[in-house]
Amino acid sequence: MNTEPKDIIVLGAIQAGIKKFDKIQKMTQIEPEELNSILEQLENSGFIQVAEKSRLLGKKIEILLTKKGSNEVDKQVHELQTKWNQMSTLYKTQDKEGLKQYMDESKSFFPMMIFFGVMNIEMFSMMFGMIGIEMSNYVPTENMPEGEEFDTDVEF
């Protein structure tokens, strides 16, 4: 399966112990219809399994990560960390053109980097200041962590 960023975010939520549809939806901010579609694809690919448990008050449905799903999350997080390290190196060496090009090529990974806490948000904000662009051009507002203030007008 060719995993998309939202697929990995959903797998990450499940790996973090979120087992119920409504809680996954709330944590990931993915519309219910789209989330249902993602979960079906993940189940068909063997990344998750759905467990039904009978209880006194009815059935309880839990979404569980398989070993294959856990390995995929670990692989993706490692790749995100590698990308972040490359961006950090370009920033630290003041390679503005290289950083802008790398950020352009990697922007689909930014929501996952934020979700998994791979990036240093303060440094990320300073990267945008260094190359002279707005963070909102790369990361939709709904993907930015709540309660975080981003200063994209950093002077050097």
Residue frames as qw, qx, qy, qz and C-alpha x, y, z in Angstrom:
[[0.000, 0.888, 0.460, 0.000, 0.00, 0.00, 0.00],
 [0.359, 0.387, -0.028, 0.849, 1.20, 3.46, -0.84],
 [0.318, -0.648, -0.566, 0.398, 0.53, 5.26, 2.44],
 [0.096, 0.751, 0.171, 0.630, -0.60, 8.87, 2.49],
 [0.103, 0.338, -0.482, 0.802, 0.15, 11.35, 5.31],
 [0.615, -0.315, 0.112, -0.714, -3.37, 11.01, 6.75],
 [0.900, -0.049, -0.423, -0.095, -3.03, 7.21, 6.76],
 [0.573, 0.174, -0.560, 0.573, 0.11, 7.45, 8.87],
 [0.196, -0.347, 0.321, -0.859, -1.46, 10.01, 11.20],
 [0.817, -0.243, -0.120, -0.509, -4.40, 7.63, 11.77],
 [0.855, 0.032, -0.479, 0.195, -2.00, 4.74, 12.40],
 [0.293, 0.318, -0.489, 0.758, -0.05, 6.96, 14.81],
 [0.498, -0.375, 0.160, -0.765, -3.22, 7.79, 16.74],
 [0.928, -0.155, -0.245, -0.232, -4.03, 4.10, 17.04],
 [0.706, 0.192, -0.506, 0.457, -0.46, 3.32, 18.08],
 [0.002, 0.384, -0.405, 0.830, -0.82, 5.97, 20.79],
 [0.010, 0.164, 0.886, -0.433, -3.67, 3.94, 22.26],
 [0.476, 0.256, 0.101, -0.835, -6.71, 5.58, 20.66],
 [0.185, 0.033, 0.971, 0.148, -8.97, 2.65, 19.78],
 [0.305, 0.619, 0.674, -0.264, -12.39, 4.19, 19.12],
 [0.395, 0.545, 0.478, 0.564, -13.54, 5.78, 15.87],
 [0.086, -0.944, -0.256, -0.187, -14.86, 8.99, 17.45],
 [0.527, -0.765, 0.157, 0.334, -11.66, 9.54, 19.44],
 [0.612, 0.006, 0.458, 0.645, -9.47, 8.91, 16.40],
 [0.243, 0.736, 0.441, 0.452, -11.63, 11.37, 14.45],
 [0.280, -0.953, -0.112, 0.025, -11.32, 14.01, 17.18],
 [0.618, -0.562, 0.287, 0.470, -7.56, 13.59, 17.52],
 [0.526, 0.047, 0.542, 0.653, -6.81, 13.60, 13.78],
 [0.233, 0.580, 0.102, -0.774, -9.45, 16.15, 12.74],
 [0.045, 0.059, -0.807, -0.585, -10.35, 14.00, 9.72],
 [0.613, 0.003, -0.065, -0.788, -13.97, 14.08, 8.57],
 [0.690, -0.107, 0.646, -0.309, -15.88, 10.91, 9.54],
 [0.857, 0.470, 0.095, -0.188, -16.51, 9.78, 5.95],
 [0.468, 0.720, -0.501, 0.106, -12.87, 10.18, 4.99],
 [0.294, -0.510, 0.748, -0.307, -11.71, 8.53, 8.22],
 [0.846, 0.074, 0.443, -0.288, -13.99, 5.56, 7.56],
 [0.782, 0.604, -0.148, -0.040, -12.48, 5.20, 4.09],
 [0.165, 0.709, -0.645, 0.232, -8.93, 5.42, 5.47],
 [0.547, -0.336, 0.687, -0.339, -9.70, 2.81, 8.13],
 [0.910, 0.284, 0.223, -0.206, -11.14, 0.45, 5.53],
 [0.623, 0.682, -0.371, 0.095, -7.98, 0.80, 3.40],
 [0.094, -0.626, 0.701, -0.328, -5.76, 0.27, 6.44],
 [0.752, -0.129, 0.562, -0.320, -7.71, -2.84, 7.42],
 [0.880, 0.461, 0.039, -0.111, -7.62, -4.23, 3.87],
 [0.469, 0.712, -0.478, 0.214, -3.85, -3.67, 3.84],
 [0.834, -0.185, -0.464, 0.235, -3.34, -5.49, 7.11],
 [0.232, 0.434, -0.361, 0.793, -2.21, -2.43, 9.10],
 [0.379, -0.206, 0.465, -0.773, -5.16, -2.55, 11.52],
 [0.290, -0.255, -0.906, -0.171, -7.79, -4.98, 12.65],
 [0.461, -0.379, 0.026, -0.802, -11.21, -4.32, 14.07],
 [0.230, -0.060, -0.927, 0.289, -12.15, -6.22, 17.21],
 [0.542, -0.441, -0.230, -0.678, -15.73, -6.60, 18.38],
 [0.162, 0.045, -0.854, 0.493, -16.25, -7.41, 22.02],
 [0.462, -0.554, -0.576, -0.384, -19.60, -8.39, 23.48],
 [0.071, 0.126, -0.560, 0.815, -20.54, -6.59, 26.65],
 [0.060, 0.463, 0.795, -0.388, -23.60, -6.41, 28.84],
 [0.218, 0.700, 0.216, -0.645, -24.63, -3.12, 27.25],
 [0.691, 0.702, 0.029, -0.173, -23.94, -4.20, 23.67],
 [0.865, 0.237, 0.054, 0.439, -20.96, -4.50, 21.42],
 [0.255, -0.863, 0.215, 0.380, -17.74, -2.61, 21.88],
 [0.797, 0.536, 0.074, 0.267, -15.69, -2.03, 18.73],
 [0.416, -0.770, 0.288, 0.390, -11.98, -1.34, 19.00],
 [0.681, 0.706, -0.174, 0.082, -9.49, -0.57, 16.27],
 [0.735, -0.553, 0.314, 0.236, -6.14, -2.22, 16.89],
 [0.278, 0.787, -0.508, -0.213, -2.77, -1.83, 15.23],
 [0.994, 0.072, -0.014, 0.077, -1.20, -4.96, 13.77],
 [0.682, -0.423, 0.288, 0.523, 2.52, -5.70, 13.83],
 [0.506, 0.398, 0.438, 0.628, 2.62, -4.67, 10.16],
 [0.028, -0.911, -0.271, -0.311, 0.92, -1.37, 11.06],
 [0.553, -0.794, 0.081, 0.237, 3.31, -0.73, 13.94],
 [0.678, -0.119, 0.373, 0.622, 6.29, -1.40, 11.68],
 [0.335, 0.653, 0.397, 0.551, 4.89, 1.04, 9.08],
 [0.249, -0.957, -0.114, -0.094, 4.50, 3.78, 11.69],
 [0.661, -0.586, 0.233, 0.406, 8.04, 3.20, 12.96],
 [0.617, 0.198, 0.429, 0.630, 9.40, 3.29, 9.40],
 [0.156, 0.813, 0.334, 0.450, 7.56, 6.51, 8.59],
 [0.415, -0.907, -0.012, 0.073, 8.61, 8.24, 11.82],
 [0.695, -0.327, 0.319, 0.555, 12.24, 7.29, 11.08],
 [0.455, 0.463, 0.427, 0.630, 11.87, 8.79, 7.59],
 [0.106, -0.936, -0.236, -0.238, 10.35, 11.95, 9.09],
 [0.586, -0.739, 0.123, 0.309, 13.25, 12.24, 11.52],
 [0.651, 0.005, 0.395, 0.648, 15.72, 11.88, 8.64],
 [0.239, 0.716, 0.381, 0.534, 13.92, 14.64, 6.70],
 [0.333, -0.936, -0.109, -0.039, 13.87, 16.88, 9.76],
 [0.683, -0.489, 0.224, 0.493, 17.59, 16.31, 10.34],
 [0.533, 0.303, 0.408, 0.677, 18.30, 17.28, 6.72],
 [0.001, 0.870, 0.296, 0.394, 16.23, 20.45, 7.05],
 [0.545, -0.819, -0.003, 0.179, 18.00, 21.29, 10.33],
 [0.691, -0.189, 0.301, 0.629, 21.40, 20.85, 8.69],
 [0.346, 0.559, 0.387, 0.647, 20.44, 23.12, 5.80],
 [0.247, -0.924, -0.212, -0.200, 19.16, 25.71, 8.28],
 [0.656, -0.674, 0.097, 0.326, 22.26, 25.56, 10.46],
 [0.603, -0.057, 0.373, 0.702, 24.55, 25.95, 7.44],
 [0.152, 0.654, 0.091, -0.735, 22.45, 28.94, 6.29],
 [0.154, 0.013, 0.781, 0.605, 21.78, 27.29, 2.90],
 [0.408, 0.355, 0.277, -0.794, 18.67, 29.33, 2.06],
 [0.556, 0.337, -0.473, -0.595, 18.20, 27.99, -1.45],
 [0.331, 0.103, -0.938, 0.004, 18.81, 24.39, -0.42],
 [0.129, 0.196, 0.760, -0.606, 16.43, 24.76, 2.53],
 [0.507, 0.353, 0.067, -0.783, 13.67, 26.31, 0.42],
 [0.539, 0.275, -0.674, -0.424, 14.02, 23.61, -2.23],
 [0.225, 0.011, -0.951, 0.211, 14.01, 20.83, 0.37],
 [0.264, 0.260, 0.585, -0.721, 11.01, 22.33, 2.14],
 [0.558, 0.327, -0.235, -0.726, 9.16, 22.61, -1.18],
 [0.511, 0.194, -0.808, -0.221, 9.86, 18.94, -1.89],
 [0.281, -0.075, -0.889, 0.354, 8.92, 17.83, 1.64],
 [0.295, -0.169, 0.206, -0.918, 5.90, 19.95, 2.51],
 [0.738, -0.206, -0.447, -0.462, 3.47, 17.03, 2.34],
 [0.662, -0.095, -0.664, 0.333, 5.35, 15.60, 5.35],
 [0.016, 0.366, -0.343, 0.865, 4.95, 18.67, 7.59],
 [0.681, -0.401, -0.038, -0.611, 1.57, 17.69, 9.09],
 [0.920, -0.137, -0.360, 0.075, 3.03, 14.29, 10.04],
 [0.489, 0.268, -0.443, 0.702, 6.15, 15.91, 11.50],
 [0.289, -0.422, 0.222, -0.830, 3.93, 18.11, 13.66],
 [0.840, -0.286, -0.195, -0.418, 1.62, 15.24, 14.65],
 [0.911, -0.082, -0.333, 0.228, 4.47, 12.95, 15.69],
 [0.432, -0.890, 0.103, 0.104, 6.44, 15.74, 17.37],
 [0.855, 0.141, 0.113, 0.485, 9.46, 15.14, 15.17],
 [0.387, 0.601, 0.026, 0.699, 10.24, 18.78, 14.53],
 [0.316, -0.387, -0.369, 0.784, 11.34, 21.56, 16.80],
 [0.181, 0.831, 0.518, 0.091, 8.52, 24.08, 16.25],
 [0.190, -0.887, 0.053, 0.417, 10.67, 27.07, 17.21],
 [0.359, -0.360, 0.607, 0.611, 13.41, 26.13, 14.74],
 [0.356, 0.464, 0.747, 0.315, 10.78, 25.33, 12.11],
 [0.070, 0.933, 0.321, -0.147, 9.37, 28.83, 12.50],
 [0.252, -0.764, 0.313, 0.505, 12.85, 30.34, 12.20],
 [0.484, 0.037, 0.712, 0.507, 13.43, 28.37, 8.98],
 [0.284, 0.757, 0.556, 0.194, 10.52, 30.18, 7.39],
 [0.127, -0.950, -0.005, 0.285, 11.90, 33.50, 8.57],
 [0.466, -0.459, 0.525, 0.544, 15.31, 32.65, 7.08],
 [0.351, 0.193, 0.720, 0.567, 13.88, 31.92, 3.64],
 [0.117, 0.174, -0.017, -0.978, 11.44, 34.84, 3.87],
 [0.404, -0.232, -0.662, -0.587, 8.09, 33.08, 3.50],
 [0.587, -0.317, 0.255, -0.700, 4.97, 32.56, 5.58],
 [0.214, -0.130, 0.953, -0.168, 4.52, 29.25, 7.38],
 [0.601, 0.371, 0.484, -0.517, 0.86, 29.22, 6.32],
 [0.540, 0.567, -0.428, -0.452, 2.01, 28.75, 2.71],
 [0.342, 0.334, -0.878, -0.010, 3.33, 25.31, 3.74],
 [0.149, -0.175, -0.916, 0.328, 1.28, 24.17, 6.72],
 [0.328, -0.575, -0.478, -0.578, -2.49, 24.64, 6.88],
 [0.259, -0.508, 0.364, -0.736, -3.62, 26.34, 10.09],
 [0.871, -0.281, -0.007, -0.403, -5.62, 23.26, 11.16],
 [0.903, 0.116, -0.343, 0.230, -2.39, 21.21, 11.18],
 [0.208, 0.547, -0.464, 0.665, -0.52, 23.56, 13.53],
 [0.419, -0.274, -0.773, 0.390, -0.47, 22.56, 17.19],
 [0.283, -0.830, -0.348, -0.331, -3.07, 24.37, 19.28],
 [0.553, -0.816, -0.051, 0.161, -1.79, 26.92, 21.73],
 [0.687, -0.137, 0.216, 0.680, 1.48, 27.37, 19.86],
 [0.179, 0.927, 0.014, -0.329, 2.52, 30.82, 18.73],
 [0.772, 0.193, 0.311, 0.520, 4.56, 30.93, 15.58],
 [0.039, -0.850, 0.121, 0.512, 6.76, 33.88, 14.78],
 [0.777, 0.375, 0.383, 0.329, 7.33, 33.76, 11.05],
 [0.277, 0.923, -0.024, 0.265, 8.87, 37.22, 10.92],
 [0.752, -0.535, 0.096, 0.373, 12.15, 36.31, 12.61],
 [0.322, 0.914, -0.244, 0.041, 15.04, 38.62, 11.74],
 [0.912, -0.128, 0.012, 0.390, 18.62, 37.43, 11.38]]
